[in-house]
Amino acid sequence: MNDENQNIEYKRSWSDEYLKWVCGFANAQGGSIFIGIDDDKIVYGLPDSHRQMEDIPNKIVAFLGIVVDVNLHQKDGLDYLEIVVSPSNVPISYKGVFYYRSGATKQELKGVALQQFVLKKMGRSWDEIVCEGARMEHIDDEAVAYFVRKGIKAGRLPENAADDSTETILRNLDLIDDEGGLRNAAILLFGKRPSKFFACVEFKIGRFKSESDLRNQDMITGNLIQMADKVMEVLDNKYLIRPIHYEGLQRIEPLEIPENALREIIFNAIIHKEYPGYSTQMRVYDDRIWLWNSGGLPDGITFEQFMGEHSSCPRNRLIARVFYLAGFIESWGRGIDKIRDEFVANGLEAPVYKEEMGGMSVYITRRKGLFGENDGVNNPVNDPVKVIDNNSITIDSDPVNDPVKITGSTFLVLRAIVDNPDLTYEEIQVIINRSRATVKRAIKVLRINKYIVREGSDKSGHWYVTEKGQNYLQTHK
């Protein structure tokens, strides 16, 4: 006899309590319950085995609504029963409670786990559910237009799609059901404010010097279709480095991580996230980047299959289809191979994937040499291009990586923004006593060279002076 596992359970005698075990097997992969045998696989026998062969299946039908096989076996003259439970195609409950067999244990399904289980049994994904209270007024027309432009450019949408109304486009994407209800995917993808309907939609980024030393952080919110662009912009402006080198006379500043591969990793985290779960998180350290999204591997795919050749099995089918039509991803499950190949082609270690903490993690090793040898927890990196706190490097002795020199009006604008990040163009004009055109040119120079970043809208947002900008002021007082 086999030991107890996800498909086998031993019970010395029958109790109606074991209807929960039958329910759990039916909701999982099926299995067998042996009655008259204890956990040590010793046969004790059943004196009333023939009566129980009639009573047990009748109780199972009455309480669970399923039919099982009950087989009589003998060993050393002792009778025992085997209850063979087949997996059910529909959710099964016992007295209104759903049980599930996982490993050698019986689990009571509740909350998100129950919701995901029921959807799976119904052959649906969470993003297909109608979002209660959502109406067309909650959809951002500009986000839909952005998707259409991307899809036409990728050749996956016809050019005349640009003439369709927002509602027509959503219907064509099956984001509106037959009764006119907006599905969860519609609000997540194109909503003006998805967080009004769903918690933990945001993408959190933090800069860490150690596990407990958080230097700065950002939280990217809003619709999913434009989220990857926002994440990439924030990473480029505030968290990652563009090491400078020259090819002939041309100055080259590629991002330290292959941009297409990084974008693919971010797309995967957004598409495959379990949205009733937790926020997507990215931690940027000196030597590595860790990205985690809630939700493990799709059912039926092992980790080995996931890392090799496999078919595309998205958790959120509607969201994945929209990302495909926008030209962001392929639909063949080749994303991991493409990411690996691009990292290796750029002389970098391939990312490492792990299924952990109820989700998927990606570990990215940062290129060595981006930071000085003496840089550490007590010697922070203050410049996204060059480590100016490293004693072996000074601004004057490193002309290739030297920040762009700024003078005159541009310097005055930078100093004004440092003093007050909420300044408008008009207010800056007054403070430095220059024309609006001069102020606009100065801000353009500062933004192109990553000295400042605009966060939020033109009306309600504010300026963010990067570490590069702050250090420039400190060294050019």
C-alpha positions in Angstrom: 0.0 0.0 0.0 1.1 3.5 -0.7 1.6 6.2 1.9 -1.0 8.9 2.3 -0.6 11.5 -0.4 -2.7 13.9 -2.4 -4.7 10.9 -3.9 -4.8 8.5 -0.9 -6.3 8.7 2.6 -6.6 5.9 5.3 -9.4 5.8 7.9 -9.8 3.1 10.6 -13.6 3.4 10.5 -16.2 5.5 8.8 -17.5 8.8 10.1 -19.8 11.2 8.3 -17.1 13.8 9.0 -15.2 12.1 6.1 -17.7 13.5 3.6 -15.4 16.5 3.8 -12.5 14.4 2.5 -14.7 13.1 -0.3 -15.6 16.7 -1.2 -11.9 17.7 -1.2 -10.9 14.8 -3.5 -13.8 15.7 -5.9 -12.7 19.3 -6.1 -9.1 18.4 -6.7 -7.6 15.5 -8.7 -9.7 12.7 -7.3 -8.4 9.9 -5.2 -9.2 6.9 -2.9 -10.3 6.7 0.7 -9.7 3.4 2.4 -12.0 2.6 5.3 -10.8 -0.1 7.8 -7.1 0.7 7.5 -5.2 3.1 9.8 -2.5 5.6 9.0 0.2 2.9 9.6 -1.5 0.9 6.8 -2.6 -1.9 9.3 -5.9 -3.5 8.3 -8.4 -3.6 11.1 -11.4 -4.7 9.1 -15.1 -3.7 9.1 -17.6 -6.0 10.7 -20.5 -4.3 8.9 -18.8 -3.8 5.5 -21.8 -4.9 3.4 -24.1 -2.4 5.1 -21.6 0.4 4.7 -21.2 -0.4 1.0 -24.8 0.8 0.7 -24.9 3.6 3.3 -21.7 5.4 2.3 -22.5 6.0 -1.5 -26.1 7.0 -0.5 -24.8 9.6 1.9 -22.3 10.9 -0.7 -25.1 11.4 -3.2 -27.4 13.0 -0.7 -24.8 15.5 0.7 -22.5 16.1 -2.2 -24.5 15.2 -5.3 -21.8 13.0 -6.8 -21.5 9.3 -7.5 -18.5 7.3 -6.3 -17.4 3.7 -6.6 -17.2 1.8 -3.3 -15.2 -1.4 -3.6 -14.9 -4.3 -1.1 -11.5 -5.7 -0.5 -10.1 -8.4 1.9 -6.8 -9.0 3.5 -6.1 -11.8 6.0 -9.8 -12.5 6.2 -10.6 -8.9 7.1 -12.9 -6.6 5.0 -12.1 -3.0 4.1 -13.6 -0.6 1.7 -12.1 1.6 -1.0 -14.1 4.8 -1.9 -12.9 5.9 -5.4 -13.6 9.6 -6.0 -13.3 11.0 -9.5 -12.5 14.7 -10.0 -15.5 16.8 -10.6 -15.9 19.3 -13.5 -18.1 21.6 -11.3 -17.4 22.9 -7.8 -18.7 20.6 -5.0 -19.6 21.8 -1.5 -20.5 20.0 1.7 -23.1 21.9 3.7 -22.2 25.1 1.8 -18.5 24.8 2.4 -16.0 24.0 -0.3 -13.0 21.7 0.5 -9.9 21.0 -1.5 -7.3 18.2 -1.3 -3.8 19.6 -1.3 -0.9 17.3 -0.6 -2.0 15.0 2.2 -4.3 17.7 3.8 -7.9 18.9 3.5 -8.3 22.6 3.1 -11.4 24.8 3.5 -11.5 27.3 0.6 -12.4 30.9 1.5 -12.1 34.4 0.1 -9.8 34.8 -3.0 -8.8 31.1 -3.0 -12.5 30.1 -3.3 -13.2 32.7 -6.0 -10.2 31.5 -8.1 -11.3 27.9 -7.6 -14.8 28.4 -8.7 -13.7 30.4 -11.7 -11.3 27.7 -12.7 -14.0 25.0 -12.5 -16.2 27.2 -14.6 -13.5 27.6 -17.2 -13.2 31.3 -16.7 -10.5 33.7 -15.6 -10.9 36.5 -13.0 -10.6 39.3 -15.5 -13.7 38.0 -17.3 -16.0 38.8 -14.3 -18.3 41.8 -14.6 -17.1 44.7 -12.5 -20.0 45.8 -10.3 -20.7 49.5 -10.5 -18.4 50.1 -13.5 -19.8 52.3 -16.3 -18.4 53.7 -19.5 -17.8 57.0 -17.8 -15.1 55.2 -15.8 -13.2 54.4 -19.0 -10.3 56.6 -20.2 -10.8 57.3 -23.9 -7.1 58.4 -24.2 -6.0 55.0 -22.9 -8.1 53.2 -25.4 -6.8 55.5 -28.2 -3.2 54.7 -27.0 -3.9 51.0 -27.4 -5.4 51.5 -30.8 -2.3 53.4 -32.0 0.0 50.7 -30.7 -2.1 47.9 -32.3 -2.2 49.6 -35.7 1.5 50.3 -35.6 2.2 46.6 -34.7 0.0 45.5 -37.6 -2.4 43.6 -35.2 -5.3 46.0 -35.6 -6.8 47.3 -38.8 -6.2 51.0 -39.6 -9.9 51.7 -39.6 -10.0 50.7 -35.9 -9.0 54.4 -35.1 -12.5 55.4 -36.4 -14.3 53.1 -33.9 -15.9 54.4 -30.8 -14.5 53.5 -27.4 -17.5 51.3 -26.7 -17.2 49.5 -30.0 -13.5 48.8 -29.3 -14.3 47.4 -25.9 -17.0 45.2 -27.3 -14.7 43.9 -30.0 -12.2 43.0 -27.3 -15.0 41.1 -25.4 -14.5 43.6 -22.5 -18.3 44.2 -22.3 -20.6 41.2 -21.7 -24.0 40.6 -23.5 -25.9 42.6 -20.9 -23.6 45.6 -21.3 -21.5 45.1 -18.1 -17.9 46.1 -18.1 -15.6 43.2 -17.2 -12.8 43.5 -14.7 -10.3 43.6 -17.5 -11.9 46.7 -19.0 -11.4 48.7 -15.9 -7.9 47.4 -15.2 -6.7 48.0 -18.8 -8.4 51.3 -19.6 -10.0 52.6 -16.4 -9.5 56.3 -15.4 -8.8 55.1 -11.8 -8.7 51.3 -11.5 -7.8 51.6 -7.8 -11.4 52.8 -7.2 -12.6 49.3 -7.9 -9.5 47.2 -7.0 -6.9 47.4 -4.3 -3.3 46.6 -4.9 -3.2 47.4 -8.6 -0.1 49.6 -8.2 3.5 48.9 -9.2 5.9 49.7 -6.3 9.6 50.5 -6.9 12.1 51.1 -4.1 15.8 51.9 -4.0 17.6 49.9 -1.3 21.1 50.0 0.0 20.3 47.0 2.2 17.2 45.0 3.1 16.3 47.5 5.8 17.8 50.7 4.2 15.2 52.2 1.8 16.5 55.4 0.2 13.5 56.4 -2.0 10.4 54.8 -3.5 7.7 55.4 -6.2 4.3 53.9 -6.7 3.0 53.7 -10.2 -0.8 53.7 -10.5 -3.4 53.9 -13.2 -4.5 51.7 -16.1 -2.5 48.6 -17.1 -2.1 49.4 -20.8 0.2 52.4 -20.1 1.7 51.1 -16.8 4.8 49.6 -18.4 5.7 52.9 -20.1 5.4 54.7 -16.8 7.5 52.1 -14.9 10.2 52.2 -17.6 10.3 56.0 -17.4 10.6 56.1 -13.7 13.3 53.4 -13.7 15.3 55.2 -16.4 15.0 58.6 -14.7 15.6 57.7 -11.1 16.8 54.1 -10.5 18.9 52.7 -13.3 22.1 53.8 -14.9 23.1 54.7 -18.5 26.9 54.1 -18.6 28.5 56.4 -21.2 30.9 55.2 -23.8 32.0 56.4 -27.2 31.9 54.7 -30.6 34.2 57.0 -32.7 32.9 60.5 -32.0 29.4 59.3 -31.1 28.4 59.3 -27.4 26.5 56.1 -26.5 24.3 55.8 -23.4 22.5 52.4 -23.4 20.5 51.5 -20.3 22.4 49.1 -18.1 19.8 46.4 -18.6 18.6 45.6 -22.2 15.5 47.7 -22.5 13.4 45.3 -24.6 14.1 42.5 -22.2 13.4 44.6 -19.1 10.1 45.8 -20.7 9.2 42.1 -21.4 9.8 41.3 -17.8 7.6 44.1 -16.7 4.8 43.1 -19.2 4.9 39.6 -17.8 4.5 40.8 -14.2 1.6 43.0 -15.2 -0.2 40.4 -17.3 0.2 37.4 -15.1 -0.4 39.1 -11.7 -3.2 37.7 -9.5 -5.1 41.0 -9.2 -7.1 40.1 -6.0 -3.6 39.6 -4.5 -0.8 42.1 -3.5 1.0 45.0 -5.2 3.7 44.2 -7.7 7.0 45.1 -6.1 10.5 45.9 -7.5 13.5 46.4 -5.3 16.6 48.0 -6.8 19.9 47.2 -5.0 23.5 48.1 -6.0 24.1 44.6 -7.2 20.7 43.2 -8.2 17.1 43.9 -8.9 14.2 41.8 -7.5 10.8 41.9 -9.0 7.8 40.0 -7.5 4.2 39.7 -8.6 1.5 37.7 -6.7 0.2 34.5 -8.3 2.2 31.3 -9.0 2.5 29.2 -12.1 -0.6 28.3 -14.1 -2.2 24.9 -13.1 -0.7 22.1 -15.1 2.7 23.7 -15.8 5.7 22.7 -13.7 8.6 25.0 -13.1 10.8 23.0 -15.4 8.2 23.4 -18.2 7.9 27.1 -17.4 11.6 27.6 -17.9 11.6 25.6 -21.1 9.4 25.4 -24.2 5.7 25.7 -23.2 2.4 27.0 -24.6 1.1 30.3 -23.5 -1.2 29.9 -20.4 -2.0 33.4 -19.2 -3.8 33.8 -15.8 -5.7 36.8 -17.2 -6.8 35.8 -20.7 -8.5 39.1 -21.7 -5.6 41.2 -20.4 -3.1 39.1 -22.2 -5.0 39.3 -25.5 -5.1 43.1 -25.3 -1.4 43.2 -24.7 -0.8 40.9 -27.6 -3.0 43.0 -30.0 -1.1 46.1 -28.8 2.1 44.5 -30.0 3.6 44.3 -26.5 3.9 40.5 -26.3 3.7 37.4 -28.4 1.2 34.6 -27.8 3.6 31.6 -28.0 5.0 31.4 -24.5 8.5 32.5 -25.8 9.0 35.5 -23.5 11.5 33.8 -21.1 13.6 32.6 -24.0 13.7 36.1 -25.6 14.6 37.7 -22.3 17.4 35.2 -21.6 18.8 35.5 -25.2 18.9 39.3 -25.0 20.7 39.3 -21.6 23.3 36.8 -22.8 23.8 38.8 -26.0 24.6 41.9 -23.9 27.1 40.0 -21.8 24.8 39.8 -18.7 23.8 36.9 -16.5 20.3 35.6 -17.5 17.6 36.5 -15.0 16.7 33.8 -12.4 13.1 32.9 -11.8 11.6 31.5 -8.6 8.2 30.6 -7.5 8.0 31.9 -3.9 5.8 33.7 -1.4 2.6 32.9 -3.3 3.9 34.5 -6.5 6.7 34.7 -9.1 10.1 36.4 -8.5 12.7 37.5 -11.1 16.2 38.2 -9.9 18.3 40.4 -12.2 22.1 40.8 -11.6 23.3 44.3 -12.3 26.5 44.8 -14.3 29.7 45.0 -12.2 31.6 48.2 -12.4 28.6 50.5 -12.3 29.5 51.4 -8.7 32.8 52.2 -7.1 34.5 49.6 -4.9 34.2 51.7 -1.8 30.5 52.4 -2.4 28.4 50.8 0.3 25.6 51.3 2.8 27.4 54.3 4.4 28.6 55.7 1.0 25.5 56.0 -1.1 25.5 56.3 -4.9 24.3 59.8 -5.6 24.6 60.0 -9.3 22.8 57.7 -11.8 25.7 57.9 -14.2 28.8 58.1 -12.0 29.8 57.5 -8.4 31.0 60.9 -7.3 31.6 59.7 -3.7 34.2 57.2 -4.7 37.6 58.6 -3.6 39.2 57.2 -6.8 36.9 59.2 -9.1 36.5 62.9 -9.2 34.4 65.1 -11.5 37.5 66.7 -13.1 39.4 63.5 -13.7 36.5 61.6 -15.5 35.6 63.7 -18.6 33.7 60.8 -20.3 31.2 60.3 -17.5 31.1 63.9 -16.3 27.6 65.4 -16.0 26.7 67.9 -18.6 27.8 71.4 -17.6 24.9 73.9 -17.2 25.3 77.6 -16.8 23.3 80.8 -16.8 19.6 80.6 -16.9 19.5 76.8 -16.8 21.5 76.8 -13.6 19.1 79.4 -12.1 16.1 77.3 -13.1 17.6 74.2 -11.4 18.3 76.1 -8.2 14.8 77.5 -8.1 13.2 74.1 -8.5 15.4 72.7 -5.8 14.1 75.5 -3.4 10.5 74.9 -4.4 9.5 71.7 -6.4 5.9 73.0 -6.8 6.9 76.1 -9.0 5.0 76.7 -12.2 6.6 78.0 -15.4 5.2 81.5 -14.7 6.6 81.5 -11.1 10.0 80.4 -12.3 9.9 83.3 -14.9 9.4 85.8 -12.1 12.0 84.3 -9.8 14.9 84.3 -12.3 13.6 87.3 -14.3 13.7 85.6 -17.7 11.3 85.1 -20.6 8.9 82.1 -20.7 10.8 80.8 -23.8 14.1 80.9 -21.9 12.5 79.0 -19.0 11.1 76.3 -21.4 14.5 75.8 -23.0 16.2 75.5 -19.7 13.7 72.9 -18.4 14.1 70.9 -21.6 17.8 70.8 -21.1 17.4 69.7 -17.5 14.9 67.0 -18.3 16.9 65.6 -21.3 20.0 65.3 -19.1 18.0 63.7 -16.2 18.6 66.5 -13.7 14.8 66.9 -13.1 11.7 64.8 -13.6 8.1 65.9 -13.7 5.8 63.9 -11.5 2.0 64.2 -12.0 0.1 66.5 -14.4 1.1 70.0 -15.5 -1.5 71.5 -13.2 -1.4 69.4 -10.1 2.1 67.7 -10.3 5.5 68.8 -9.1 9.2 68.7 -10.0 11.5 66.0 -8.7 15.2 66.9 -8.7 17.2 63.7 -9.2 20.3 62.8 -7.3 22.2 63.8 -10.4 20.7 67.3 -10.3 21.2 67.6 -6.5 24.8 66.6 -6.7 25.5 69.0 -9.6 24.3 71.9 -7.4 26.4 70.7 -4.5 29.6 70.5 -6.6 29.0 73.8 -8.5 27.9 76.2 -5.8 
